[in-house]
Amino acid sequence: MTYDFDELIDRTNTDSFKWDKYKDRDIIPLWVADMDFKAAPPILKALEDVTKQGVIGYWHAPDELADVIVKRLDERHNWKIEKDWIVYLPGLVPGLTLSSMVVGNEGDEIITTVPVYGPFMKAPEAAKKKLVKVQMKLENNRWTLDFDAIRAAITPRTRMFMLCNPYNPAGTVFTKEELQTLSDICSEHNIVICADEIHCDLILDENKKHVSIATLSKEAENQTITLLSPSKTFNIAGLGCSFAVIPNDEIRAKFANLKYIVEPMPSAYAYQAALAAYRDCDEWHEQLLAYLRKNHDYVLQEMNAFAGFSMQPLEATYLAWIDTRESGIDNIAKVLENAGVGISEGGFFFDGKGFIRLNFGTQMRRLEAAIWRMRKVLC
């Protein structure tokens, strides 16, 4: 079956977080990580089936969902897990917070790299831990980890490293060698890794392959909390279904016990949509990736044509990370908003001042319209 990703969906006045930010204003929203494509038909049918039975009570995860997750991680990511390692969550952000809470004590330290997705900054604070930031570095036109800086940031109170892979923003897919170096550093200092791998099925560079850091060795597996979700890949973030894979029995027990105190369980809709996504939507997924690759190439070309703008090719995600520091334009986000294009300011990602993030997970016609508006003020 061929899916129509060019179909324009009118999301105005639908209580959309993405679109209502600019309600009643002629602004094309290309900010939050929410695509403008319809969910795949098997997902929509799964939601209809839940509604048809008429009672929307408490649901537990269907047994088949765990089976499908185990199979998917094995076949796609060469990771053989046990079903009882899975802990379901109502979102990935709660997973970041819970991970920060269950490792170490109040006042201990958590390292992450910056710029990074905003909630990475908030989770340690919620857990009463100290956040230590290490800058990413641009090397050979690719954003990567600065291992010397990571080593220098470690103290006797460092308990966790929060890893985003693929990286948000910047779209880096870390290599096996890079991940092995990070794993070795963390193992040497008895540091737990919390790995946000929510974009692992959105690889744009066909020469790259996602590697879960937990697959590197049994030791790496035992020191890692891996956070995953179908939400970004299948555009169902509003349903709230994520999960952690935690092989370490002690960490998993703490995580699961705390979860039932501070987090709600996922809904019936979330469980059934996740099952349908992972079980029945491979063809939709492949066509989505093909569409996103074309969008990426278009955005890459156009952004690098603007004076003072610089964008590196993304290896993954649908979120362009654009350096505007040489443009000489202050408050670039406001300038673009006034031109009718809504993007994410780099400041949201902490230490990303002078950058913007642009979501190209939308119809090509919308992208073309947005670029045309940008040309009017930038050229």
N, C-alpha and C positions, 0 to 999 in steps of 0.2 A: 504494500500500500504506500502511496505517495502522500506525504503530509504537506499542507500549505502553510509554510511559515511566513509567507508574504501577506496573509490575510490580516487586515487591520482590525484590531479589537478596540472598540470604544470603551475605555475604562473610566471616563469622566463621570463624576457623580455616582460612583459605585462604592464609596468609602474606601477606596484604594489609598493606602499609605503613600505609595509612590506618586500617584496622580493628584491626590487632594492637597499635596503640599502647595501646589500652584493653582488651586481651585479658582475658577472664573478668570484665569489669566492665560494668555496665549503663550504658554511656555512648554516646550517639549521636555519631559522629565527623563534625564539620562543619569540619574544619581544612584539611588539605592539598588542593591543587588537583587532585583526582581525583574524577570524577563516579561515581555509583552506577548508571549505566545500562549495559545491555549494548551492546557494540559493534554496529555495523550488520551485517546478514547478509552483505553482500558481503565485508566485512573478515574475518568468521569463516570464510567459505568459502575465502578466499585463504590463511589460516593452515592450514586443513585440507589444501589442495592441496600446500603445501610439505611437510607431514608425510607425506602419502601417497607422495611420491616416495622417501622413505626415507633419503636421505643428506643430512645437515645439515652441509654443508661451508662453505667460503668462497664467498660470492656477490658479484657486482658488481651495481650498480644496473641494473635493466632499462632498455633504451633508451626504452621507452614512458613511464617515470616522468618523465624530463626533458621529454618532449613534453607530458605532462599538466601539469606545473608551469608550463611556458612558456605554455600555453593558459590555465590558471587565472589566472595573474597578469595576463595581458592582459585577459581577459574580466571578472574581478572587481575588479581594482585598476588597470586602465588603465596597466599597466607592461609594455612590450615588452622582454623580456630575451633574451639569447643562452644557448643550452644550456651552453656552456662556462664561463659565469659561476657555475654551480651547483657547490658543494662539499658533499658529503654528510657528515653528522656523526651520532654515536651519541646526541646529545642537545643541547638548546639551551645548557645550562650550559657544556659544553665549548666551544661557540662563543663564549661571553662570555670565557672564559679565553684561548682562542687569539687572539681579537681584541685583547685586552689585551697579549698577548705580541708580536704582530707589528708593532705601531705604537709608534714611539719607542724610547727606551733606558731602562735601569734608572734609577730615580729621577725619571723624567718623571711628569707628572701626568695623571690621568684624572678628569673631572668627571662626577658624576651627581646626580640629584635624589633627595631623601628626603622621607618614607619610601618605600622601594622594596623590591622582591623581594630577599631576602637575598643570593643569589649575586652580585648587582651589587657588593656590598661585598667579596666574597672574590676575585673575578677579578683586580682590580688588584694585590692583595696577592700572589697566585700569580705574577704577572708582574713582581714587584718594582718596581711603580709606586706612586706616592703617590695616594691617593684624596682627592678634594676634594668635599665634600657641599654641595649647595645645597637649601634648603627649598622644597618646593612651597608654593603659596599657595591659600587658599580664596577664590574671588571669584565673587560672584553664585551661590552654592550649587554651585560647580563647582571641583574641584581643577585647577589649571593651573600653567604655568611662570612663574617670576619672572625675567623677562629682565634686569632691572637687576642682580639678584643673580648671575645667570649671567655677565654681563659683568664684574662686580666680581671674580669668582672666577678669571678667566683670567689666567695669567701667561705669561712667555716659555717655560715648560716644559710648558704644557698641550698635550697631543698628541691627546686623544680625549674625546669626549662620549658617554656611554652613555645612550641614550634607550630608554624603555619605552613603546610605543604600539601598542595601547591600554595604559593605565597599570595596573600591578599593584603595590600596591593602589589603590583609588579609582575604577577603571573609566573614566577619562577617555579620550575619543577626540579627539585633538588636531586642530584645524581646519587647513585648508590655510594660512591666514594665520599661525597660531601656528608651524607647521612651517617656513614660509618665513622668519620672523624668526629662528628658531633656525639654520636653514641658512645664512642670511646672516652671522650672528655667527661661526659655525664657519668659513665660507669666508674671512672677513676675517682670521682668525687661523690659517689653515691647519690646522684641527682636523678629524680624521677622526671620523665619527659611526658608532657601533655601535648599530644599531636592532633591539631585540628586538620583533618584531611577531607573536609566537606567538598572541596572542589576536585577530588581525585578522579572523577569520571568526566571532567571537562578539559581534557588535554587537547590543545589546538595543534601543537607541533607534532606531526606524525612520526618524527624521529625520536621523540621523547616517550618515556614510559614512567608512570608513577610507581614509586617504591615506598611502601609503608615502612617506617623506621623500625617497627616491631618485628619485621621479617628478617632482620639482619642476623640475629642469633637468638638463642634461648635467653641469654642474659638481657639483650635489648628488649625482647618480648616481655620479660618479667619486670622491666623498669619503665614500661610505657602504658599510658592511658591514651587510647586512640578514639577520637570523636569523629563520627560519620553520620551522614544523613542523605536521603534522596532529595532533599528540598531544593538545592541549587540546580542539580542536574535536570530534574523533572519539573521544575518551576512550581513547587507545591509548598513553598516556605510558610504560607499562611495556615497550613494545617498543623504544623508543630509536631513533627515526628523525627527524632534523632536517636542515636544510641551510642553508648560507649562500649568499647571492647577492652576488657581489663583482665589479662591472664593472671595477674598476681592476686591470690586469694585474699590476703589481708587488706590490700588496697580496695579490692572490689567489695568486700564486706562493709568497710567503712563508707564507701561511696554509695552503695545501695541503701544502707540504713539511713544515711543522712538525706538521701533523695526523698524518701517517704515522709520526711519531716518538713522539708522546705520546698519541694517541687510537686506540682500536680502530675497525674499520670496522663499520657497521651490519650486522645479521644478515639472513639471507634472509627471515625473518618480518617484520622491520621494513620492508624494501623493498617486499615484496608487499602488506603492509597499507597502506602509504602510497599505493601505486598504486591499490588498490581504493577507498580513502577518497576520493581526489581525483577518480577517474574515475566511480565508481558510486554515490556516497552523497549526492547533492544533496538528494533527497527526505527522507532521514533527517535531514539537517542542518537543513532548513527546519522540520521538525516539532520537532526539539530546541529550536531558537530560540523557537518558539511556547511550548513548555513552560517554558523558562527565564524568559521574559518574565512569565508568570503567577507563577512562584515569586518572581521579583524584586519584583513589586508587593506580594505578600503579606508578604515579609520587610520591605520598606520601610515598610509600614503598621505592622507589629508593632513594629519596632525604635524607631520614632519615638513609639510609645505608651508606652514605658518611661521613667520619670522619669530625667532626666539622660543619656539616650541621644540621639544625633543621627546620622542616616544621610542622605547626599545620594543622589539618584537616580543609578544607574549608567548610563553610556552603553554600556558593554561589560563583558564577563566575567561569570562566575557567582560572583563573590567580593565579598560585601558588606563595605564598610569603615565601621566604626561607631565614632563618638567617644563614649567613656564617661566622659570626664574630669569631667563635671558630676554624675555619679551619686553621688559620695562614697564609692564602693566601692573599696577597695584590692585589688589582685590579683584583678581581675574574672574572669580566666581560671580561677583556682582555684575561685572561688565557683561558676562555671557548671559546671566539671568535677564538683564535689561534688553539683551538682543533676542531673548526668547528661547534660551537653552539652559536647562537646569542640570548642573553637574555636582559632584561631591567635592568639597574643598579638601585639600591635602591635610589641613590642620586636624580634621577628624581622625586621621590616622597617626597623630602624634609624631612630631618632628618631620611632618610632610609639608611644611610651609613652602609655598612656591610651586606646589604640584596640584594637579587636579586628577580626579578619577572619573572616567566616562564609561557608562554602561552601554555596550553595543549589542546587548541582547534584546533587540527590537527589530521591527521590520525595516528592510533596506530603505524603503521610501521615507520612513521617519528619520533615519540616519542622514539621508541625503538632504532632507529639509533642514535638519539641525546644522549640518556642515555649511549649507548655504547661508544660514543666519549668522554663523560664526564668521564666515568670509566677509560679511558686510561690515563687521566691526574690527576685524583683525587684518584685513588686506587694504 
